[in-house]
Amino acid sequence: MTSSRCTNPLDQVEGAADAAFHEALDNGAGAEEAFEAATVAAEEAAAEAGIPPEEVQARTEAAKEAFDQALEEGKDPEECFDEARRCRRL
């Protein structure tokens, strides 16, 4: 069993974002609403993990750009979120 204290803070942030994104989709939210829910959850988890706000902001902006680009390309919400996840991880 792994303690949450041993978990990489970025993994915690990613897990919070992923859970919020999928919960929003499951509750009927559109892709952009689900991404917003994921962003809020990620920012909260990042603050709890002590990740500097400027780092969070930079990662969020990169993720949003990737998400929007994938959405414009006609990808489904999951694919858009995957693109955003890749950029958020930098």
PDB file of N, CA, C and O in Angstrom:
ATOM      1  N   MET A   1       0.843  -1.178   0.000  1.00  0.00           N
ATOM      2  CA  MET A   1       0.000   0.000   0.000  1.00  0.00           C
ATOM      3  C   MET A   1       0.886   1.238   0.000  1.00  0.00           C
ATOM      4  O   MET A   1       1.835   1.324   0.779  1.00  0.00           O
ATOM      5  N   THR A   2       0.584   2.183  -0.860  1.00  0.00           N
ATOM      6  CA  THR A   2       1.388   3.385  -0.989  1.00  0.00           C
ATOM      7  C   THR A   2       0.732   4.532  -0.243  1.00  0.00           C
ATOM      8  O   THR A   2      -0.463   4.784  -0.392  1.00  0.00           O
ATOM      9  N   SER A   3       1.515   5.213   0.550  1.00  0.00           N
ATOM     10  CA  SER A   3       1.004   6.377   1.276  1.00  0.00           C
ATOM     11  C   SER A   3       0.883   7.547   0.324  1.00  0.00           C
ATOM     12  O   SER A   3       1.688   7.695  -0.595  1.00  0.00           O
ATOM     13  N   SER A   4      -0.133   8.389   0.545  1.00  0.00           N
ATOM     14  CA  SER A   4      -0.303   9.550  -0.317  1.00  0.00           C
ATOM     15  C   SER A   4       0.872  10.500  -0.161  1.00  0.00           C
ATOM     16  O   SER A   4       1.139  11.306  -1.052  1.00  0.00           O
ATOM     17  N   ARG A   5       1.585  10.413   0.975  1.00  0.00           N
ATOM     18  CA  ARG A   5       2.752  11.276   1.166  1.00  0.00           C
ATOM     19  C   ARG A   5       3.897  10.875   0.251  1.00  0.00           C
ATOM     20  O   ARG A   5       4.805  11.671   0.008  1.00  0.00           O
ATOM     21  N   CYS A   6       3.864   9.656  -0.256  1.00  0.00           N
ATOM     22  CA  CYS A   6       4.915   9.178  -1.152  1.00  0.00           C
ATOM     23  C   CYS A   6       4.569   9.444  -2.615  1.00  0.00           C
ATOM     24  O   CYS A   6       5.391   9.224  -3.504  1.00  0.00           O
ATOM     25  N   THR A   7       3.379   9.905  -2.852  1.00  0.00           N
ATOM     26  CA  THR A   7       2.925  10.145  -4.211  1.00  0.00           C
ATOM     27  C   THR A   7       3.497  11.455  -4.729  1.00  0.00           C
ATOM     28  O   THR A   7       3.573  12.444  -4.001  1.00  0.00           O
ATOM     29  N   ASN A   8       3.888  11.452  -5.965  1.00  0.00           N
ATOM     30  CA  ASN A   8       4.372  12.655  -6.620  1.00  0.00           C
ATOM     31  C   ASN A   8       3.254  13.694  -6.612  1.00  0.00           C
ATOM     32  O   ASN A   8       2.120  13.372  -6.966  1.00  0.00           O
ATOM     33  N   PRO A   9       3.553  14.946  -6.211  1.00  0.00           N
ATOM     34  CA  PRO A   9       2.508  15.980  -6.197  1.00  0.00           C
ATOM     35  C   PRO A   9       1.820  16.165  -7.549  1.00  0.00           C
ATOM     36  O   PRO A   9       0.617  16.421  -7.597  1.00  0.00           O
ATOM     37  N   LEU A  10       2.558  16.040  -8.632  1.00  0.00           N
ATOM     38  CA  LEU A  10       1.939  16.185  -9.950  1.00  0.00           C
ATOM     39  C   LEU A  10       0.972  15.048 -10.236  1.00  0.00           C
ATOM     40  O   LEU A  10      -0.025  15.243 -10.931  1.00  0.00           O
ATOM     41  N   ASP A  11       1.254  13.865  -9.710  1.00  0.00           N
ATOM     42  CA  ASP A  11       0.325  12.747  -9.859  1.00  0.00           C
ATOM     43  C   ASP A  11      -0.966  13.018  -9.092  1.00  0.00           C
ATOM     44  O   ASP A  11      -2.054  12.675  -9.554  1.00  0.00           O
ATOM     45  N   GLN A  12      -0.838  13.636  -7.919  1.00  0.00           N
ATOM     46  CA  GLN A  12      -2.018  13.991  -7.128  1.00  0.00           C
ATOM     47  C   GLN A  12      -2.868  15.011  -7.878  1.00  0.00           C
ATOM     48  O   GLN A  12      -4.094  14.902  -7.917  1.00  0.00           O
ATOM     49  N   VAL A  13      -2.214  15.991  -8.466  1.00  0.00           N
ATOM     50  CA  VAL A  13      -2.917  17.023  -9.227  1.00  0.00           C
ATOM     51  C   VAL A  13      -3.607  16.391 -10.430  1.00  0.00           C
ATOM     52  O   VAL A  13      -4.774  16.669 -10.708  1.00  0.00           O
ATOM     53  N   GLU A  14      -2.882  15.547 -11.131  1.00  0.00           N
ATOM     54  CA  GLU A  14      -3.437  14.880 -12.308  1.00  0.00           C
ATOM     55  C   GLU A  14      -4.624  14.008 -11.930  1.00  0.00           C
ATOM     56  O   GLU A  14      -5.627  13.977 -12.643  1.00  0.00           O
ATOM     57  N   GLY A  15      -4.516  13.308 -10.824  1.00  0.00           N
ATOM     58  CA  GLY A  15      -5.614  12.465 -10.374  1.00  0.00           C
ATOM     59  C   GLY A  15      -6.862  13.270 -10.039  1.00  0.00           C
ATOM     60  O   GLY A  15      -7.977  12.858 -10.363  1.00  0.00           O
ATOM     61  N   ALA A  16      -6.678  14.413  -9.394  1.00  0.00           N
ATOM     62  CA  ALA A  16      -7.812  15.278  -9.055  1.00  0.00           C
ATOM     63  C   ALA A  16      -8.463  15.820 -10.320  1.00  0.00           C
ATOM     64  O   ALA A  16      -9.689  15.857 -10.428  1.00  0.00           O
ATOM     65  N   ALA A  17      -7.641  16.238 -11.274  1.00  0.00           N
ATOM     66  CA  ALA A  17      -8.162  16.777 -12.535  1.00  0.00           C
ATOM     67  C   ALA A  17      -8.919  15.701 -13.302  1.00  0.00           C
ATOM     68  O   ALA A  17     -10.008  15.950 -13.820  1.00  0.00           O
ATOM     69  N   ASP A  18      -8.346  14.518 -13.372  1.00  0.00           N
ATOM     70  CA  ASP A  18      -8.968  13.413 -14.097  1.00  0.00           C
ATOM     71  C   ASP A  18     -10.325  13.051 -13.492  1.00  0.00           C
ATOM     72  O   ASP A  18     -11.309  12.875 -14.210  1.00  0.00           O
ATOM     73  N   ALA A  19     -10.363  12.942 -12.172  1.00  0.00           N
ATOM     74  CA  ALA A  19     -11.613  12.583 -11.498  1.00  0.00           C
ATOM     75  C   ALA A  19     -12.684  13.645 -11.742  1.00  0.00           C
ATOM     76  O   ALA A  19     -13.834  13.312 -12.028  1.00  0.00           O
ATOM     77  N   ALA A  20     -12.312  14.914 -11.630  1.00  0.00           N
ATOM     78  CA  ALA A  20     -13.283  16.000 -11.824  1.00  0.00           C
ATOM     79  C   ALA A  20     -13.767  16.051 -13.265  1.00  0.00           C
ATOM     80  O   ALA A  20     -14.951  16.281 -13.511  1.00  0.00           O
ATOM     81  N   PHE A  21     -12.874  15.842 -14.211  1.00  0.00           N
ATOM     82  CA  PHE A  21     -13.239  15.863 -15.628  1.00  0.00           C
ATOM     83  C   PHE A  21     -14.273  14.775 -15.925  1.00  0.00           C
ATOM     84  O   PHE A  21     -15.312  15.041 -16.528  1.00  0.00           O
ATOM     85  N   HIS A  22     -13.982  13.569 -15.501  1.00  0.00           N
ATOM     86  CA  HIS A  22     -14.875  12.450 -15.793  1.00  0.00           C
ATOM     87  C   HIS A  22     -16.195  12.552 -15.027  1.00  0.00           C
ATOM     88  O   HIS A  22     -17.248  12.187 -15.550  1.00  0.00           O
ATOM     89  N   GLU A  23     -16.140  13.043 -13.803  1.00  0.00           N
ATOM     90  CA  GLU A  23     -17.379  13.239 -13.046  1.00  0.00           C
ATOM     91  C   GLU A  23     -18.275  14.261 -13.748  1.00  0.00           C
ATOM     92  O   GLU A  23     -19.486  14.065 -13.853  1.00  0.00           O
ATOM     93  N   ALA A  24     -17.672  15.351 -14.227  1.00  0.00           N
ATOM     94  CA  ALA A  24     -18.457  16.369 -14.928  1.00  0.00           C
ATOM     95  C   ALA A  24     -19.075  15.797 -16.201  1.00  0.00           C
ATOM     96  O   ALA A  24     -20.254  16.025 -16.474  1.00  0.00           O
ATOM     97  N   LEU A  25     -18.289  15.060 -16.977  1.00  0.00           N
ATOM     98  CA  LEU A  25     -18.832  14.440 -18.199  1.00  0.00           C
ATOM     99  C   LEU A  25     -19.968  13.478 -17.858  1.00  0.00           C
ATOM    100  O   LEU A  25     -21.005  13.461 -18.520  1.00  0.00           O
ATOM    101  N   ASP A  26     -19.752  12.675 -16.812  1.00  0.00           N
ATOM    102  CA  ASP A  26     -20.777  11.703 -16.406  1.00  0.00           C
ATOM    103  C   ASP A  26     -22.072  12.396 -15.983  1.00  0.00           C
ATOM    104  O   ASP A  26     -23.157  11.825 -16.096  1.00  0.00           O
ATOM    105  N   ASN A  27     -21.946  13.624 -15.498  1.00  0.00           N
ATOM    106  CA  ASN A  27     -23.116  14.382 -15.050  1.00  0.00           C
ATOM    107  C   ASN A  27     -23.692  15.263 -16.153  1.00  0.00           C
ATOM    108  O   ASN A  27     -24.520  16.132 -15.882  1.00  0.00           O
ATOM    109  N   GLY A  28     -23.261  15.045 -17.400  1.00  0.00           N
ATOM    110  CA  GLY A  28     -23.849  15.734 -18.534  1.00  0.00           C
ATOM    111  C   GLY A  28     -23.184  17.032 -18.955  1.00  0.00           C
ATOM    112  O   GLY A  28     -23.711  17.733 -19.818  1.00  0.00           O
ATOM    113  N   ALA A  29     -22.043  17.372 -18.373  1.00  0.00           N
ATOM    114  CA  ALA A  29     -21.345  18.591 -18.765  1.00  0.00           C
ATOM    115  C   ALA A  29     -20.753  18.433 -20.163  1.00  0.00           C
ATOM    116  O   ALA A  29     -20.429  17.327 -20.595  1.00  0.00           O
ATOM    117  N   GLY A  30     -20.622  19.542 -20.847  1.00  0.00           N
ATOM    118  CA  GLY A  30     -19.941  19.551 -22.126  1.00  0.00           C
ATOM    119  C   GLY A  30     -18.437  19.494 -21.912  1.00  0.00           C
ATOM    120  O   GLY A  30     -17.959  19.565 -20.779  1.00  0.00           O
ATOM    121  N   ALA A  31     -17.701  19.367 -22.995  1.00  0.00           N
ATOM    122  CA  ALA A  31     -16.244  19.250 -22.921  1.00  0.00           C
ATOM    123  C   ALA A  31     -15.608  20.435 -22.204  1.00  0.00           C
ATOM    124  O   ALA A  31     -14.744  20.253 -21.346  1.00  0.00           O
ATOM    125  N   GLU A  32     -16.029  21.642 -22.551  1.00  0.00           N
ATOM    126  CA  GLU A  32     -15.416  22.826 -21.946  1.00  0.00           C
ATOM    127  C   GLU A  32     -15.762  22.947 -20.470  1.00  0.00           C
ATOM    128  O   GLU A  32     -14.917  23.339 -19.665  1.00  0.00           O
ATOM    129  N   GLU A  33     -16.996  22.613 -20.107  1.00  0.00           N
ATOM    130  CA  GLU A  33     -17.388  22.644 -18.692  1.00  0.00           C
ATOM    131  C   GLU A  33     -16.599  21.604 -17.898  1.00  0.00           C
ATOM    132  O   GLU A  33     -16.170  21.865 -16.773  1.00  0.00           O
ATOM    133  N   ALA A  34     -16.413  20.440 -18.483  1.00  0.00           N
ATOM    134  CA  ALA A  34     -15.658  19.386 -17.816  1.00  0.00           C
ATOM    135  C   ALA A  34     -14.200  19.795 -17.651  1.00  0.00           C
ATOM    136  O   ALA A  34     -13.581  19.509 -16.626  1.00  0.00           O
ATOM    137  N   PHE A  35     -13.648  20.471 -18.669  1.00  0.00           N
ATOM    138  CA  PHE A  35     -12.270  20.940 -18.557  1.00  0.00           C
ATOM    139  C   PHE A  35     -12.154  21.977 -17.445  1.00  0.00           C
ATOM    140  O   PHE A  35     -11.181  21.975 -16.691  1.00  0.00           O
ATOM    141  N   GLU A  36     -13.131  22.852 -17.342  1.00  0.00           N
ATOM    142  CA  GLU A  36     -13.121  23.867 -16.277  1.00  0.00           C
ATOM    143  C   GLU A  36     -13.166  23.201 -14.907  1.00  0.00           C
ATOM    144  O   GLU A  36     -12.451  23.619 -13.996  1.00  0.00           O
ATOM    145  N   ALA A  37     -13.996  22.174 -14.748  1.00  0.00           N
ATOM    146  CA  ALA A  37     -14.060  21.440 -13.480  1.00  0.00           C
ATOM    147  C   ALA A  37     -12.710  20.802 -13.163  1.00  0.00           C
ATOM    148  O   ALA A  37     -12.265  20.812 -12.015  1.00  0.00           O
ATOM    149  N   ALA A  38     -12.067  20.251 -14.185  1.00  0.00           N
ATOM    150  CA  ALA A  38     -10.754  19.642 -14.002  1.00  0.00           C
ATOM    151  C   ALA A  38      -9.723  20.680 -13.599  1.00  0.00           C
ATOM    152  O   ALA A  38      -8.868  20.420 -12.752  1.00  0.00           O
ATOM    153  N   THR A  39      -9.804  21.852 -14.205  1.00  0.00           N
ATOM    154  CA  THR A  39      -8.858  22.923 -13.892  1.00  0.00           C
ATOM    155  C   THR A  39      -9.001  23.368 -12.445  1.00  0.00           C
ATOM    156  O   THR A  39      -8.006  23.541 -11.741  1.00  0.00           O
ATOM    157  N   VAL A  40     -10.233  23.553 -12.007  1.00  0.00           N
ATOM    158  CA  VAL A  40     -10.477  23.960 -10.614  1.00  0.00           C
ATOM    159  C   VAL A  40      -9.917  22.906  -9.657  1.00  0.00           C
ATOM    160  O   VAL A  40      -9.226  23.239  -8.693  1.00  0.00           O
ATOM    161  N   ALA A  41     -10.214  21.645  -9.925  1.00  0.00           N
ATOM    162  CA  ALA A  41      -9.729  20.561  -9.064  1.00  0.00           C
ATOM    163  C   ALA A  41      -8.208  20.490  -9.064  1.00  0.00           C
ATOM    164  O   ALA A  41      -7.595  20.283  -8.016  1.00  0.00           O
ATOM    165  N   ALA A  42      -7.597  20.660 -10.229  1.00  0.00           N
ATOM    166  CA  ALA A  42      -6.136  20.615 -10.328  1.00  0.00           C
ATOM    167  C   ALA A  42      -5.503  21.769  -9.563  1.00  0.00           C
ATOM    168  O   ALA A  42      -4.500  21.582  -8.874  1.00  0.00           O
ATOM    169  N   GLU A  43      -6.081  22.959  -9.679  1.00  0.00           N
ATOM    170  CA  GLU A  43      -5.532  24.118  -8.987  1.00  0.00           C
ATOM    171  C   GLU A  43      -5.640  23.950  -7.472  1.00  0.00           C
ATOM    172  O   GLU A  43      -4.725  24.325  -6.739  1.00  0.00           O
ATOM    173  N   GLU A  44      -6.750  23.389  -7.003  1.00  0.00           N
ATOM    174  CA  GLU A  44      -6.911  23.142  -5.568  1.00  0.00           C
ATOM    175  C   GLU A  44      -5.893  22.111  -5.076  1.00  0.00           C
ATOM    176  O   GLU A  44      -5.264  22.301  -4.036  1.00  0.00           O
ATOM    177  N   ALA A  45      -5.737  21.023  -5.827  1.00  0.00           N
ATOM    178  CA  ALA A  45      -4.787  19.978  -5.447  1.00  0.00           C
ATOM    179  C   ALA A  45      -3.356  20.508  -5.480  1.00  0.00           C
ATOM    180  O   ALA A  45      -2.541  20.161  -4.625  1.00  0.00           O
ATOM    181  N   ALA A  46      -3.054  21.347  -6.464  1.00  0.00           N
ATOM    182  CA  ALA A  46      -1.711  21.917  -6.571  1.00  0.00           C
ATOM    183  C   ALA A  46      -1.415  22.828  -5.376  1.00  0.00           C
ATOM    184  O   ALA A  46      -0.313  22.802  -4.827  1.00  0.00           O
ATOM    185  N   ALA A  47      -2.391  23.621  -4.984  1.00  0.00           N
ATOM    186  CA  ALA A  47      -2.210  24.503  -3.828  1.00  0.00           C
ATOM    187  C   ALA A  47      -1.957  23.674  -2.571  1.00  0.00           C
ATOM    188  O   ALA A  47      -1.079  24.003  -1.773  1.00  0.00           O
ATOM    189  N   GLU A  48      -2.727  22.599  -2.397  1.00  0.00           N
ATOM    190  CA  GLU A  48      -2.547  21.713  -1.246  1.00  0.00           C
ATOM    191  C   GLU A  48      -1.183  21.040  -1.268  1.00  0.00           C
ATOM    192  O   GLU A  48      -0.603  20.777  -0.214  1.00  0.00           O
ATOM    193  N   ALA A  49      -0.669  20.761  -2.459  1.00  0.00           N
ATOM    194  CA  ALA A  49       0.628  20.096  -2.596  1.00  0.00           C
ATOM    195  C   ALA A  49       1.796  21.066  -2.493  1.00  0.00           C
ATOM    196  O   ALA A  49       2.955  20.652  -2.472  1.00  0.00           O
ATOM    197  N   GLY A  50       1.485  22.367  -2.427  1.00  0.00           N
ATOM    198  CA  GLY A  50       2.535  23.360  -2.292  1.00  0.00           C
ATOM    199  C   GLY A  50       3.227  23.731  -3.593  1.00  0.00           C
ATOM    200  O   GLY A  50       4.330  24.277  -3.576  1.00  0.00           O
ATOM    201  N   ILE A  51       2.599  23.444  -4.702  1.00  0.00           N
ATOM    202  CA  ILE A  51       3.168  23.806  -6.003  1.00  0.00           C
ATOM    203  C   ILE A  51       2.976  25.314  -6.180  1.00  0.00           C
ATOM    204  O   ILE A  51       1.873  25.819  -5.973  1.00  0.00           O
ATOM    205  N   PRO A  52       4.023  26.032  -6.557  1.00  0.00           N
ATOM    206  CA  PRO A  52       3.929  27.494  -6.694  1.00  0.00           C
ATOM    207  C   PRO A  52       2.843  27.919  -7.685  1.00  0.00           C
ATOM    208  O   PRO A  52       2.711  27.327  -8.756  1.00  0.00           O
ATOM    209  N   PRO A  53       2.067  28.945  -7.326  1.00  0.00           N
ATOM    210  CA  PRO A  53       0.971  29.410  -8.190  1.00  0.00           C
ATOM    211  C   PRO A  53       1.400  29.732  -9.617  1.00  0.00           C
ATOM    212  O   PRO A  53       0.653  29.471 -10.560  1.00  0.00           O
ATOM    213  N   GLU A  54       2.585  30.292  -9.782  1.00  0.00           N
ATOM    214  CA  GLU A  54       3.034  30.635 -11.135  1.00  0.00           C
ATOM    215  C   GLU A  54       3.276  29.389 -11.986  1.00  0.00           C
ATOM    216  O   GLU A  54       3.060  29.410 -13.197  1.00  0.00           O
ATOM    217  N   GLU A  55       3.718  28.316 -11.358  1.00  0.00           N
ATOM    218  CA  GLU A  55       3.894  27.049 -12.082  1.00  0.00           C
ATOM    219  C   GLU A  55       2.530  26.479 -12.466  1.00  0.00           C
ATOM    220  O   GLU A  55       2.338  25.989 -13.579  1.00  0.00           O
ATOM    221  N   VAL A  56       1.595  26.549 -11.534  1.00  0.00           N
ATOM    222  CA  VAL A  56       0.243  26.063 -11.795  1.00  0.00           C
ATOM    223  C   VAL A  56      -0.369  26.844 -12.954  1.00  0.00           C
ATOM    224  O   VAL A  56      -0.965  26.258 -13.857  1.00  0.00           O
ATOM    225  N   GLN A  57      -0.221  28.152 -12.927  1.00  0.00           N
ATOM    226  CA  GLN A  57      -0.786  29.004 -13.977  1.00  0.00           C
ATOM    227  C   GLN A  57      -0.183  28.668 -15.340  1.00  0.00           C
ATOM    228  O   GLN A  57      -0.907  28.572 -16.331  1.00  0.00           O
ATOM    229  N   ALA A  58       1.117  28.490 -15.392  1.00  0.00           N
ATOM    230  CA  ALA A  58       1.784  28.175 -16.658  1.00  0.00           C
ATOM    231  C   ALA A  58       1.303  26.830 -17.203  1.00  0.00           C
ATOM    232  O   ALA A  58       1.029  26.701 -18.396  1.00  0.00           O
ATOM    233  N   ARG A  59       1.203  25.843 -16.337  1.00  0.00           N
ATOM    234  CA  ARG A  59       0.745  24.523 -16.774  1.00  0.00           C
ATOM    235  C   ARG A  59      -0.715  24.563 -17.213  1.00  0.00           C
ATOM    236  O   ARG A  59      -1.097  23.916 -18.188  1.00  0.00           O
ATOM    237  N   THR A  60      -1.525  25.328 -16.484  1.00  0.00           N
ATOM    238  CA  THR A  60      -2.943  25.443 -16.828  1.00  0.00           C
ATOM    239  C   THR A  60      -3.120  26.117 -18.181  1.00  0.00           C
ATOM    240  O   THR A  60      -3.936  25.677 -18.991  1.00  0.00           O
ATOM    241  N   GLU A  61      -2.367  27.175 -18.431  1.00  0.00           N
ATOM    242  CA  GLU A  61      -2.463  27.870 -19.720  1.00  0.00           C
ATOM    243  C   GLU A  61      -2.052  26.960 -20.871  1.00  0.00           C
ATOM    244  O   GLU A  61      -2.709  26.942 -21.912  1.00  0.00           O
ATOM    245  N   ALA A  62      -0.977  26.210 -20.692  1.00  0.00           N
ATOM    246  CA  ALA A  62      -0.520  25.287 -21.739  1.00  0.00           C
ATOM    247  C   ALA A  62      -1.572  24.198 -21.982  1.00  0.00           C
ATOM    248  O   ALA A  62      -1.854  23.832 -23.124  1.00  0.00           O
ATOM    249  N   ALA A  63      -2.139  23.694 -20.898  1.00  0.00           N
ATOM    250  CA  ALA A  63      -3.162  22.656 -21.027  1.00  0.00           C
ATOM    251  C   ALA A  63      -4.402  23.183 -21.739  1.00  0.00           C
ATOM    252  O   ALA A  63      -4.976  22.491 -22.580  1.00  0.00           O
ATOM    253  N   LYS A  64      -4.813  24.392 -21.413  1.00  0.00           N
ATOM    254  CA  LYS A  64      -5.998  24.994 -22.026  1.00  0.00           C
ATOM    255  C   LYS A  64      -5.780  25.194 -23.528  1.00  0.00           C
ATOM    256  O   LYS A  64      -6.676  24.922 -24.327  1.00  0.00           O
ATOM    257  N   GLU A  65      -4.617  25.658 -23.903  1.00  0.00           N
ATOM    258  CA  GLU A  65      -4.310  25.829 -25.331  1.00  0.00           C
ATOM    259  C   GLU A  65      -4.391  24.493 -26.067  1.00  0.00           C
ATOM    260  O   GLU A  65      -4.975  24.409 -27.147  1.00  0.00           O
ATOM    261  N   ALA A  66      -3.810  23.462 -25.487  1.00  0.00           N
ATOM    262  CA  ALA A  66      -3.826  22.141 -26.116  1.00  0.00           C
ATOM    263  C   ALA A  66      -5.254  21.597 -26.191  1.00  0.00           C
ATOM    264  O   ALA A  66      -5.645  21.013 -27.202  1.00  0.00           O
ATOM    265  N   PHE A  67      -6.024  21.787 -25.132  1.00  0.00           N
ATOM    266  CA  PHE A  67      -7.406  21.323 -25.097  1.00  0.00           C
ATOM    267  C   PHE A  67      -8.215  22.022 -26.183  1.00  0.00           C
ATOM    268  O   PHE A  67      -8.925  21.372 -26.951  1.00  0.00           O
ATOM    269  N   ASP A  68      -8.108  23.344 -26.245  1.00  0.00           N
ATOM    270  CA  ASP A  68      -8.859  24.114 -27.236  1.00  0.00           C
ATOM    271  C   ASP A  68      -8.475  23.734 -28.660  1.00  0.00           C
ATOM    272  O   ASP A  68      -9.334  23.639 -29.537  1.00  0.00           O
ATOM    273  N   GLN A  69      -7.177  23.515 -28.888  1.00  0.00           N
ATOM    274  CA  GLN A  69      -6.715  23.121 -30.215  1.00  0.00           C
ATOM    275  C   GLN A  69      -7.307  21.771 -30.614  1.00  0.00           C
ATOM    276  O   GLN A  69      -7.772  21.596 -31.741  1.00  0.00           O
ATOM    277  N   ALA A  70      -7.287  20.833 -29.693  1.00  0.00           N
ATOM    278  CA  ALA A  70      -7.847  19.504 -29.981  1.00  0.00           C
ATOM    279  C   ALA A  70      -9.352  19.595 -30.231  1.00  0.00           C
ATOM    280  O   ALA A  70      -9.883  18.893 -31.091  1.00  0.00           O
ATOM    281  N   LEU A  71     -10.031  20.451 -29.486  1.00  0.00           N
ATOM    282  CA  LEU A  71     -11.464  20.643 -29.671  1.00  0.00           C
ATOM    283  C   LEU A  71     -11.750  21.212 -31.058  1.00  0.00           C
ATOM    284  O   LEU A  71     -12.681  20.780 -31.737  1.00  0.00           O
ATOM    285  N   GLU A  72     -10.941  22.182 -31.468  1.00  0.00           N
ATOM    286  CA  GLU A  72     -11.093  22.775 -32.802  1.00  0.00           C
ATOM    287  C   GLU A  72     -10.855  21.756 -33.905  1.00  0.00           C
ATOM    288  O   GLU A  72     -11.434  21.852 -34.986  1.00  0.00           O
ATOM    289  N   GLU A  73      -9.991  20.774 -33.623  1.00  0.00           N
ATOM    290  CA  GLU A  73      -9.687  19.728 -34.605  1.00  0.00           C
ATOM    291  C   GLU A  73     -10.773  18.657 -34.653  1.00  0.00           C
ATOM    292  O   GLU A  73     -10.692  17.717 -35.443  1.00  0.00           O
ATOM    293  N   GLY A  74     -11.791  18.806 -33.802  1.00  0.00           N
ATOM    294  CA  GLY A  74     -12.909  17.874 -33.817  1.00  0.00           C
ATOM    295  C   GLY A  74     -12.706  16.619 -32.997  1.00  0.00           C
ATOM    296  O   GLY A  74     -13.444  15.646 -33.155  1.00  0.00           O
ATOM    297  N   LYS A  75     -11.714  16.629 -32.124  1.00  0.00           N
ATOM    298  CA  LYS A  75     -11.483  15.451 -31.294  1.00  0.00           C
ATOM    299  C   LYS A  75     -12.554  15.368 -30.213  1.00  0.00           C
ATOM    300  O   LYS A  75     -13.148  16.377 -29.831  1.00  0.00           O
ATOM    301  N   ASP A  76     -12.791  14.155 -29.726  1.00  0.00           N
ATOM    302  CA  ASP A  76     -13.788  13.985 -28.673  1.00  0.00           C
ATOM    303  C   ASP A  76     -13.220  14.488 -27.341  1.00  0.00           C
ATOM    304  O   ASP A  76     -12.014  14.701 -27.223  1.00  0.00           O
ATOM    305  N   PRO A  77     -14.085  14.678 -26.340  1.00  0.00           N
ATOM    306  CA  PRO A  77     -13.619  15.239 -25.068  1.00  0.00           C
ATOM    307  C   PRO A  77     -12.458  14.478 -24.429  1.00  0.00           C
ATOM    308  O   PRO A  77     -11.548  15.092 -23.872  1.00  0.00           O
ATOM    309  N   GLU A  78     -12.484  13.156 -24.504  1.00  0.00           N
ATOM    310  CA  GLU A  78     -11.390  12.358 -23.932  1.00  0.00           C
ATOM    311  C   GLU A  78     -10.062  12.661 -24.619  1.00  0.00           C
ATOM    312  O   GLU A  78      -9.033  12.825 -23.963  1.00  0.00           O
ATOM    313  N   GLU A  79     -10.099  12.732 -25.940  1.00  0.00           N
ATOM    314  CA  GLU A  79      -8.872  13.035 -26.685  1.00  0.00           C
ATOM    315  C   GLU A  79      -8.387  14.441 -26.359  1.00  0.00           C
ATOM    316  O   GLU A  79      -7.183  14.669 -26.237  1.00  0.00           O
ATOM    317  N   CYS A  80      -9.297  15.367 -26.221  1.00  0.00           N
ATOM    318  CA  CYS A  80      -8.931  16.744 -25.874  1.00  0.00           C
ATOM    319  C   CYS A  80      -8.269  16.783 -24.499  1.00  0.00           C
ATOM    320  O   CYS A  80      -7.258  17.458 -24.299  1.00  0.00           O
ATOM    321  N   PHE A  81      -8.855  16.049 -23.558  1.00  0.00           N
ATOM    322  CA  PHE A  81      -8.295  16.023 -22.211  1.00  0.00           C
ATOM    323  C   PHE A  81      -6.918  15.362 -22.206  1.00  0.00           C
ATOM    324  O   PHE A  81      -6.024  15.792 -21.478  1.00  0.00           O
ATOM    325  N   ASP A  82      -6.748  14.320 -23.016  1.00  0.00           N
ATOM    326  CA  ASP A  82      -5.434  13.673 -23.127  1.00  0.00           C
ATOM    327  C   ASP A  82      -4.388  14.651 -23.649  1.00  0.00           C
ATOM    328  O   ASP A  82      -3.258  14.680 -23.161  1.00  0.00           O
ATOM    329  N   GLU A  83      -4.766  15.448 -24.639  1.00  0.00           N
ATOM    330  CA  GLU A  83      -3.839  16.464 -25.166  1.00  0.00           C
ATOM    331  C   GLU A  83      -3.470  17.468 -24.068  1.00  0.00           C
ATOM    332  O   GLU A  83      -2.304  17.830 -23.911  1.00  0.00           O
ATOM    333  N   ALA A  84      -4.472  17.907 -23.321  1.00  0.00           N
ATOM    334  CA  ALA A  84      -4.229  18.856 -22.239  1.00  0.00           C
ATOM    335  C   ALA A  84      -3.341  18.242 -21.165  1.00  0.00           C
ATOM    336  O   ALA A  84      -2.450  18.906 -20.634  1.00  0.00           O
ATOM    337  N   ARG A  85      -3.584  16.977 -20.846  1.00  0.00           N
ATOM    338  CA  ARG A  85      -2.785  16.291 -19.834  1.00  0.00           C
ATOM    339  C   ARG A  85      -1.313  16.259 -20.222  1.00  0.00           C
ATOM    340  O   ARG A  85      -0.438  16.476 -19.384  1.00  0.00           O
ATOM    341  N   ARG A  86      -1.047  15.989 -21.484  1.00  0.00           N
ATOM    342  CA  ARG A  86       0.345  15.946 -21.945  1.00  0.00           C
ATOM    343  C   ARG A  86       1.027  17.305 -21.756  1.00  0.00           C
ATOM    344  O   ARG A  86       2.190  17.369 -21.358  1.00  0.00           O
ATOM    345  N   CYS A  87       0.316  18.366 -22.038  1.00  0.00           N
ATOM    346  CA  CYS A  87       0.911  19.697 -21.875  1.00  0.00           C
ATOM    347  C   CYS A  87       1.032  20.103 -20.420  1.00  0.00           C
ATOM    348  O   CYS A  87       1.988  20.776 -20.036  1.00  0.00           O
ATOM    349  N   ARG A  88       0.077  19.701 -19.620  1.00  0.00           N
ATOM    350  CA  ARG A  88       0.109  20.068 -18.198  1.00  0.00           C
ATOM    351  C   ARG A  88       1.309  19.427 -17.521  1.00  0.00           C
ATOM    352  O   ARG A  88       1.882  20.003 -16.596  1.00  0.00           O
ATOM    353  N   ARG A  89       1.692  18.247 -17.970  1.00  0.00           N
ATOM    354  CA  ARG A  89       2.810  17.527 -17.358  1.00  0.00           C
ATOM    355  C   ARG A  89       4.148  18.164 -17.710  1.00  0.00           C
ATOM    356  O   ARG A  89       5.124  17.976 -16.983  1.00  0.00           O
ATOM    357  N   LEU A  90       4.213  18.887 -18.772  1.00  0.00           N
ATOM    358  CA  LEU A  90       5.444  19.521 -19.287  1.00  0.00           C
ATOM    359  C   LEU A  90       6.633  18.676 -18.971  1.00  0.00           C
ATOM    360  O   LEU A  90       7.757  19.037 -19.321  1.00  0.00           O
TER     361      LEU A  90
END
